[in-house]
Amino acid sequence: MAQTSAFGVPIVRMPDLTDEDVMERLRQGHPDALATLFDRFYRLVLKIALRILRDPGEAEDLMQDVFLEIYKKASQFDPARGSAKTWILQYAYHRSLSRRQYLALRNFYDRQQMSEREVSEGNSVDASWRGLTYQDWRRVIEQGLKTLNEKQRKTLELVCFQGLLLSEIAERTKESLANVRHYHYRGLEGLRKFLRGQR
């Protein structure tokens, strides 16, 4: 009996094709391409989702949502802008962050907000981090965003609060992907410097 993916699609092995070639097959409408991408990357996507969401059921749901979205948006993939792996993992990361925010707003985590330390180390924390409440941190971060230029601030807001990929921001803002990456990394650097100054 042929092995099937979580979508019930028979997995056709394509060991000789690069990830980018498989993406091209997906763009052309070959269902075996999605099964192949799923087979290659579902463990990485699930690992990211589980680390951020801290719930196996939610992580598995999100993992399948990511691959369905990749199937729907395959035409947006541009190998000239980066690898298929990077594109897929960007989706996993940003969709996981958006889902975590959605769940937190609905008290999924029993009113216990997660800090960056909890996400990376899996440790339980109270509703404060480094001596400040989350409301205090929100005010500090808002102040930090105000120190950035408009394009850096807008890019970080679209990534962090709306969960957009850098390629999606480039399309929305009519900027090149290289410029959007520049705004993103310069913005993060500026925000980190501001936060270090608040210690």
Residue frames as qw, qx, qy, qz and C-alpha x, y, z in Angstrom:
[[0.000, 0.888, 0.460, 0.000, 0.00, 0.00, 0.00],
 [0.399, 0.549, -0.032, 0.734, 1.37, 3.41, -0.95],
 [0.348, -0.386, -0.455, 0.724, 2.36, 5.71, 1.88],
 [0.044, 0.797, 0.405, 0.445, 0.19, 8.80, 2.20],
 [0.169, 0.273, -0.310, 0.895, 0.74, 12.21, 3.75],
 [0.066, 0.308, 0.666, -0.676, -1.44, 13.72, 6.46],
 [0.416, 0.327, -0.079, -0.845, -3.60, 15.08, 3.62],
 [0.780, 0.217, 0.551, -0.205, -4.33, 11.55, 2.39],
 [0.582, 0.739, -0.255, -0.225, -2.29, 12.15, -0.77],
 [0.963, 0.005, 0.058, 0.265, 0.05, 9.35, -1.90],
 [0.260, -0.836, 0.347, 0.336, 3.66, 10.40, -1.39],
 [0.844, 0.495, 0.014, 0.205, 5.65, 10.14, -4.61],
 [0.624, -0.572, 0.177, 0.503, 9.34, 10.23, -3.79],
 [0.543, 0.814, 0.015, 0.206, 11.32, 12.71, -5.85],
 [0.710, -0.555, 0.079, 0.426, 14.84, 12.35, -4.43],
 [0.601, 0.143, 0.301, 0.726, 16.50, 13.76, -7.52],
 [0.074, 0.792, 0.312, 0.520, 14.56, 17.02, -7.48],
 [0.231, 0.108, -0.395, 0.883, 15.69, 20.06, -5.52],
 [0.031, 0.534, 0.647, -0.543, 13.23, 21.75, -3.19],
 [0.188, 0.489, -0.110, -0.845, 12.90, 24.53, -5.76],
 [0.226, 0.066, -0.807, -0.542, 12.10, 22.00, -8.50],
 [0.105, -0.399, -0.898, 0.156, 9.43, 20.49, -6.28],
 [0.100, 0.558, 0.327, -0.756, 7.99, 23.98, -5.72],
 [0.230, 0.309, -0.476, -0.791, 7.83, 24.45, -9.48],
 [0.202, -0.180, -0.932, -0.242, 5.90, 21.18, -9.79],
 [0.028, -0.520, -0.699, 0.490, 3.53, 22.47, -7.11],
 [0.158, 0.476, -0.049, -0.864, 3.05, 25.70, -9.08],
 [0.286, 0.154, -0.709, -0.625, 2.13, 23.55, -12.08],
 [0.731, -0.139, 0.009, -0.668, -0.56, 21.77, -10.07],
 [0.643, 0.129, -0.755, 0.014, 1.06, 18.41, -9.34],
 [0.695, -0.619, -0.004, -0.366, -0.42, 17.11, -6.03],
 [0.917, -0.105, -0.223, 0.313, 2.56, 14.81, -5.46],
 [0.375, 0.516, -0.247, 0.730, 4.71, 17.93, -5.05],
 [0.440, -0.646, 0.160, -0.602, 2.83, 19.03, -1.92],
 [0.948, -0.306, -0.057, -0.059, 3.16, 15.54, -0.46],
 [0.785, 0.240, -0.221, 0.526, 6.91, 15.63, -1.17],
 [0.065, 0.610, -0.245, 0.751, 7.37, 19.05, 0.45],
 [0.710, -0.551, 0.060, -0.434, 5.33, 17.87, 3.42],
 [0.970, -0.106, -0.146, 0.166, 7.48, 14.76, 3.74],
 [0.611, 0.369, -0.239, 0.659, 10.68, 16.83, 3.62],
 [0.101, 0.416, -0.242, 0.871, 9.71, 19.65, 5.95],
 [0.580, -0.606, -0.356, -0.411, 6.85, 18.70, 8.25],
 [0.738, -0.356, -0.399, 0.412, 9.21, 17.83, 11.12],
 [0.352, 0.065, -0.121, 0.926, 10.88, 21.24, 11.00],
 [0.273, -0.456, -0.249, -0.809, 7.56, 23.07, 10.73],
 [0.710, -0.527, -0.443, -0.143, 6.11, 21.05, 13.60],
 [0.647, -0.195, -0.356, 0.645, 9.18, 21.73, 15.74],
 [0.101, 0.226, -0.017, 0.969, 8.83, 25.48, 15.22],
 [0.487, -0.482, -0.342, -0.643, 5.09, 25.41, 15.92],
 [0.757, -0.434, -0.476, 0.105, 5.52, 23.32, 19.05],
 [0.507, -0.060, -0.303, 0.805, 8.28, 25.51, 20.42],
 [0.062, -0.227, -0.027, -0.972, 6.18, 28.65, 19.98],
 [0.585, -0.366, -0.318, -0.650, 2.69, 27.33, 20.77],
 [0.108, -0.300, 0.811, -0.491, 3.67, 24.88, 23.55],
 [0.704, 0.122, 0.483, -0.506, 0.69, 22.66, 22.72],
 [0.322, -0.115, 0.864, 0.370, 0.97, 19.52, 20.56],
 [0.383, 0.587, 0.713, -0.018, -2.60, 19.68, 19.20],
 [0.190, 0.917, 0.067, -0.344, -2.34, 23.34, 18.22],
 [0.190, -0.608, 0.609, 0.473, 1.10, 22.74, 16.72],
 [0.394, 0.120, 0.863, 0.291, -0.15, 19.88, 14.55],
 [0.340, 0.781, 0.510, -0.122, -3.13, 21.92, 13.36],
 [0.056, 0.894, -0.173, -0.409, -0.90, 24.86, 12.52],
 [0.352, -0.356, 0.744, 0.443, 1.58, 22.60, 10.72],
 [0.410, 0.409, 0.781, 0.233, -1.15, 21.37, 8.39],
 [0.193, 0.910, 0.277, -0.239, -2.44, 24.93, 7.91],
 [0.178, -0.716, 0.427, 0.523, 1.05, 26.03, 6.86],
 [0.329, -0.077, 0.820, 0.462, 1.22, 23.39, 4.12],
 [0.318, 0.683, 0.657, 0.033, -2.27, 24.20, 2.89],
 [0.059, 0.926, 0.027, -0.373, -1.27, 27.86, 2.67],
 [0.280, -0.482, 0.637, 0.532, 1.91, 26.93, 0.81],
 [0.394, 0.313, 0.816, 0.284, -0.24, 25.00, -1.65],
 [0.219, 0.858, 0.454, -0.095, -2.52, 28.01, -2.19],
 [0.004, 0.960, -0.136, -0.244, 0.34, 30.52, -2.47],
 [0.797, -0.099, 0.406, 0.437, 2.88, 28.44, -4.39],
 [0.511, 0.709, 0.266, 0.407, 2.71, 30.92, -7.27],
 [0.148, -0.980, 0.088, -0.105, 4.22, 33.59, -4.98],
 [0.771, -0.448, 0.293, 0.344, 7.43, 31.64, -4.41],
 [0.487, 0.844, -0.221, 0.033, 10.40, 33.18, -6.23],
 [0.922, -0.153, -0.035, 0.353, 13.61, 31.08, -6.13],
 [0.460, 0.573, -0.101, 0.671, 15.59, 34.21, -7.02],
 [0.281, -0.740, 0.150, -0.592, 14.68, 35.63, -3.62],
 [0.368, -0.472, 0.703, -0.384, 15.62, 32.66, -1.47],
 [0.144, 0.094, -0.980, -0.101, 15.35, 28.92, -0.99],
 [0.591, -0.360, -0.533, -0.487, 12.11, 26.99, -0.72],
 [0.594, -0.292, -0.647, 0.379, 13.15, 25.83, 2.75],
 [0.163, -0.090, -0.285, 0.940, 13.56, 29.40, 3.97],
 [0.362, -0.201, -0.308, -0.857, 10.22, 30.39, 2.45],
 [0.658, -0.350, -0.636, -0.202, 8.42, 27.49, 4.14],
 [0.535, -0.286, -0.567, 0.557, 10.06, 28.05, 7.52],
 [0.015, -0.086, 0.085, -0.993, 9.23, 31.77, 7.39],
 [0.553, -0.329, -0.432, -0.632, 5.60, 30.80, 6.99],
 [0.686, -0.318, -0.637, 0.149, 5.88, 28.40, 9.93],
 [0.379, -0.115, -0.417, 0.818, 7.49, 30.98, 12.18],
 [0.153, -0.095, -0.003, -0.984, 5.19, 33.90, 11.44],
 [0.608, -0.316, -0.493, -0.536, 2.00, 31.85, 11.42],
 [0.622, -0.283, -0.654, 0.325, 3.00, 30.30, 14.75],
 [0.187, -0.073, -0.328, 0.923, 3.55, 33.73, 16.30],
 [0.375, -0.187, -0.233, -0.877, 0.19, 34.94, 14.99],
 [0.680, -0.313, -0.620, -0.235, -1.54, 31.85, 16.34],
 [0.486, -0.194, -0.603, 0.602, 0.13, 32.25, 19.73],
 [0.056, -0.023, 0.153, -0.986, -1.10, 35.83, 19.94],
 [0.552, -0.232, -0.439, -0.669, -4.61, 34.72, 18.94],
 [0.683, -0.289, -0.668, 0.066, -4.65, 31.99, 21.59],
 [0.343, -0.102, -0.489, 0.795, -3.23, 34.25, 24.29],
 [0.240, -0.149, -0.039, -0.958, -5.93, 36.86, 23.65],
 [0.722, -0.249, -0.376, -0.525, -8.52, 34.13, 24.22],
 [0.525, -0.560, 0.510, -0.388, -6.90, 32.97, 27.48],
 [0.904, 0.184, -0.375, -0.093, -5.81, 29.66, 25.97],
 [0.557, 0.293, -0.600, 0.493, -2.74, 29.75, 28.18],
 [0.552, -0.612, -0.538, 0.178, -4.79, 30.25, 31.39],
 [0.119, -0.987, -0.053, -0.090, -3.94, 33.95, 31.53],
 [0.657, -0.548, 0.297, 0.423, -0.25, 33.13, 31.71],
 [0.479, 0.846, -0.190, -0.138, 1.61, 35.13, 29.09],
 [0.919, -0.026, 0.126, 0.373, 4.71, 33.55, 27.59],
 [0.118, -0.883, 0.291, 0.350, 8.00, 35.36, 27.50],
 [0.587, 0.643, -0.482, -0.095, 10.79, 34.88, 24.99],
 [0.102, -0.476, 0.840, -0.241, 12.64, 32.91, 27.66],
 [0.690, 0.045, 0.614, -0.382, 9.74, 30.51, 28.10],
 [0.793, 0.542, -0.053, -0.273, 9.45, 29.95, 24.36],
 [0.473, 0.648, -0.595, 0.057, 13.16, 29.20, 23.98],
 [0.058, 0.366, -0.855, 0.362, 13.71, 27.24, 27.20],
 [0.576, -0.306, -0.701, -0.288, 10.25, 25.91, 28.03],
 [0.269, -0.128, -0.678, 0.672, 10.33, 27.33, 31.58],
 [0.193, -0.774, -0.587, -0.139, 7.25, 28.57, 33.37],
 [0.246, 0.111, -0.206, 0.940, 7.24, 32.24, 34.35],
 [0.037, 0.622, 0.586, -0.519, 4.95, 34.61, 36.16],
 [0.342, 0.826, 0.417, 0.166, 3.17, 37.49, 34.45],
 [0.047, -0.962, 0.216, 0.159, 6.35, 39.56, 34.48],
 [0.889, 0.234, 0.019, 0.394, 9.79, 39.33, 32.96],
 [0.543, 0.214, -0.161, 0.796, 13.04, 40.92, 34.10],
 [0.194, -0.317, -0.458, 0.807, 11.21, 42.93, 36.73],
 [0.280, 0.163, -0.120, -0.938, 8.62, 44.49, 34.43],
 [0.597, 0.351, 0.639, -0.336, 5.03, 43.46, 33.81],
 [0.469, 0.303, 0.667, 0.493, 3.97, 42.76, 30.24],
 [0.127, 0.930, 0.343, 0.034, 2.06, 46.06, 30.17],
 [0.305, -0.832, 0.242, 0.394, 5.31, 47.80, 31.15],
 [0.515, -0.157, 0.650, 0.537, 7.20, 45.94, 28.43],
 [0.398, 0.658, 0.583, 0.262, 4.58, 46.89, 25.90],
 [0.006, -0.987, -0.085, 0.137, 5.06, 50.58, 26.73],
 [0.431, -0.624, 0.466, 0.455, 8.85, 50.22, 26.56],
 [0.526, 0.143, 0.697, 0.465, 8.67, 48.47, 23.16],
 [0.273, 0.851, 0.433, 0.118, 6.27, 51.12, 21.85],
 [0.176, -0.926, 0.161, 0.294, 8.78, 53.77, 22.92],
 [0.521, -0.340, 0.624, 0.474, 11.55, 51.81, 21.20],
 [0.501, 0.496, 0.632, 0.321, 9.57, 51.61, 17.96],
 [0.115, 0.970, 0.195, -0.083, 9.22, 55.40, 18.00],
 [0.346, -0.728, 0.393, 0.442, 13.03, 55.72, 17.86],
 [0.559, 0.068, 0.688, 0.458, 13.11, 53.96, 14.47],
 [0.163, 0.223, -0.340, -0.899, 12.52, 55.56, 11.12],
 [0.684, 0.187, 0.141, -0.691, 9.10, 55.12, 9.55],
 [0.732, 0.321, -0.524, -0.294, 10.05, 52.28, 7.18],
 [0.266, 0.232, -0.877, 0.326, 11.85, 50.29, 9.88],
 [0.348, 0.014, 0.608, -0.713, 8.95, 50.73, 12.30],
 [0.735, 0.243, -0.070, -0.629, 6.31, 49.82, 9.72],
 [0.609, 0.312, -0.720, -0.116, 8.23, 46.71, 8.67],
 [0.096, 0.132, -0.871, 0.463, 8.59, 45.46, 12.25],
 [0.506, 0.107, 0.409, -0.752, 4.91, 46.11, 12.96],
 [0.756, 0.282, -0.309, -0.503, 3.85, 44.14, 9.86],
 [0.505, 0.260, -0.817, 0.097, 6.12, 41.22, 10.81],
 [0.090, 0.065, -0.812, 0.573, 5.42, 41.10, 14.54],
 [0.367, 0.203, 0.487, -0.766, 1.80, 42.18, 14.79],
 [0.722, 0.377, -0.044, -0.578, 0.33, 41.02, 11.48],
 [0.764, -0.148, 0.624, 0.072, 2.56, 38.00, 10.88],
 [0.677, 0.716, -0.053, -0.163, 3.47, 38.96, 7.32],
 [0.843, -0.021, 0.230, 0.485, 6.45, 37.48, 5.51],
 [0.227, -0.569, 0.220, 0.759, 9.11, 39.86, 4.26],
 [0.175, 0.120, 0.721, 0.659, 8.13, 38.97, 0.69],
 [0.029, -0.717, -0.689, -0.098, 4.51, 39.87, 1.47],
 [0.211, -0.794, -0.153, 0.549, 5.61, 43.20, 2.94],
 [0.261, -0.261, 0.489, 0.791, 7.62, 43.89, -0.20],
 [0.079, 0.428, 0.759, 0.483, 4.52, 43.31, -2.32],
 [0.152, -0.810, -0.549, 0.140, 2.32, 45.45, -0.07],
 [0.245, -0.810, -0.011, 0.533, 4.74, 48.36, 0.20],
 [0.659, 0.745, 0.041, 0.097, 6.05, 48.14, -3.40],
 [0.193, -0.822, 0.532, 0.068, 9.61, 47.96, -2.04],
 [0.638, 0.386, -0.666, -0.030, 12.26, 45.48, -3.16],
 [0.888, -0.369, -0.275, 0.015, 12.75, 42.46, -0.93],
 [0.643, 0.154, -0.309, 0.683, 16.34, 43.58, -0.32],
 [0.069, -0.488, 0.138, -0.859, 15.11, 46.93, 1.01],
 [0.734, -0.494, -0.156, -0.440, 12.50, 45.27, 3.23],
 [0.872, -0.150, -0.341, 0.317, 15.16, 42.94, 4.67],
 [0.380, 0.319, -0.259, 0.829, 17.34, 45.98, 5.35],
 [0.369, -0.531, 0.033, -0.762, 14.51, 47.80, 7.18],
 [0.868, -0.370, -0.280, -0.178, 13.70, 44.64, 9.15],
 [0.814, -0.084, -0.320, 0.477, 17.24, 43.93, 10.36],
 [0.220, 0.362, -0.197, 0.884, 18.13, 47.59, 10.98],
 [0.521, -0.546, -0.104, -0.648, 14.86, 47.99, 12.87],
 [0.889, -0.343, -0.300, 0.050, 15.60, 44.95, 15.04],
 [0.636, 0.119, -0.292, 0.704, 19.10, 46.24, 15.69],
 [0.048, -0.473, 0.087, -0.876, 17.78, 49.66, 16.68],
 [0.707, -0.516, -0.185, -0.447, 15.14, 48.16, 18.95],
 [0.865, -0.191, -0.346, 0.309, 17.72, 45.94, 20.67],
 [0.399, 0.264, -0.256, 0.840, 19.98, 48.95, 21.31],
 [0.350, -0.530, -0.019, -0.772, 17.06, 50.87, 22.78],
 [0.846, -0.423, -0.256, -0.203, 16.08, 47.95, 25.04],
 [0.752, -0.009, -0.369, 0.546, 19.67, 47.49, 26.24],
 [0.141, 0.382, -0.183, 0.895, 19.65, 51.14, 27.23],
 [0.575, -0.526, -0.141, -0.611, 16.56, 50.57, 29.39],
 [0.796, -0.195, -0.536, 0.205, 18.27, 48.02, 31.68]]
